[in-house]
Every structure is written in structure tokens, then in C-alpha cells.
Amino acid sequence: MGLATAAVALAVVAALGGCSSGGSKEGAASPAPNASTGTGTATSGAPSGPPTDAPGTPSPGQSAGQSTGPGTGTTAPAPPPAPSTSAPAPAPTASGPEAGETLVAVTRSGGMTGKTSTLIIKGDGSFLRLNAKAETVDRDKLSAAALTKLRTALREADFPRLPRISMPKDPVSDAFTYAFRHGGYEVAAAQTTLPRPLEGVLSALPPFEPRS
């Protein structure tokens, strides 16, 4: 049992894993005071008040292109735009697999009998046991405490850092070979060279064989 066995185990777990059922702006400048006309009584020297605005001539403070109202030389400021009432988009949150998605799939092969068994565990703790033909042997569900233990073991295993294949130079004929699939990563290891983090995962799994 060597690299070829590990490759087969990875292929099996991959195949079996899929077999389960800003602020407002003002519109215009401040209006200039309206010019007043004289009283019509002539006096000597300078006129008693400032001259009236000539028609068509913008008064001080009126910008080009503004229209004047009747009898005035300025335009009233435009009302500020209404503030936006749209709610901000919610920030994305990180989450684990959904209830119906696969949390982890593990295939065990070899051993004394050379039997192949697969566990497929969903995000809600429900799981399937499959045989070598990808047929469902039975269904069950982990308790809340057991599911928490398994999630913790998977997180601590740190799958991105695990070697993809861990096999001994001298294979042991009756040893098991395991293939794991979790979080988009697939790793295979022999029972005798199983990385320590995966030992925690195995101990958190339900039995591969149903209880008789």
C-alpha cells in the first residue's frame, strides 16, 4: 500500500462525497438688497438714493444664467436636496457549510479485510455511511456536542497546511489508509503515518461501521 493506494483513496472520497442525497448644497448666493427708486422730487446735487437696476442687468450677487423674479434683481435659493433614505448594504459575514452541504467526507480502506467505508457528514451533523459501491448503508446524526467537537478538530487540523499524501516507505499490508475531503482540500494518509492533527479528526468522527 503506497502512493497508488493513496491516489485511489483520494479518488474514492472525491467520488463518494458527491453521491449523497454626502451633505446637501445651497443652490445660489445670498440675495442682494433690492434697490429703491427715488421719490420723484428733484434736489440739488447727487440723487438721494442709488439708481434702480436697469432692465436685463443682473444685480450684485446674481450669477449669470439666473432668472429674475418680477420686481426683483435676484433669484430665491433653491431648496437643498432631500437626504438619501436608502439603507446601507449589510456587511458580509463568514460562515461554515450550510446544513445540507458536506462538512467533511472521509474514506477508510484496507485493513485486515480490505473493506472500504465512507462517512459523509453534513453541516447540521447528519451523516451517511456508504459502502465501496457508494451505496448508503445507513443514516444518523451527531449530537450538538459531537458536532462541535468535530468542527473544532477540523479547524485545528488546518487542512491548507497538511501534506496532500503521507505514506510510509515500507507499507504495512493490514494498515488502514484514510482519505479526507474538507473545505476544498483533499489529503490521504496511511494509518502508520497519519499526521497528528488528523488523529483528532478521526477521534471526533462517528464509527465507520454501523453498530450491530
Secondary structure, DSSP 8 states (H G I E B T S, - for coil): --HHHHHHHHHHHHHHHT---------S-----------S---SSS-SS-----TT---TT--TT----TT-SS------------------------TTSEEEEEEEEETTTT--EEEEEETTSEEEEE-TTS-EEEEEE--HHHHHHHHHHHHHH-GGGS-SEE--SS--TT-EEEEEEETTEEEEEEGGG--HHHHHHHHHS--SS---
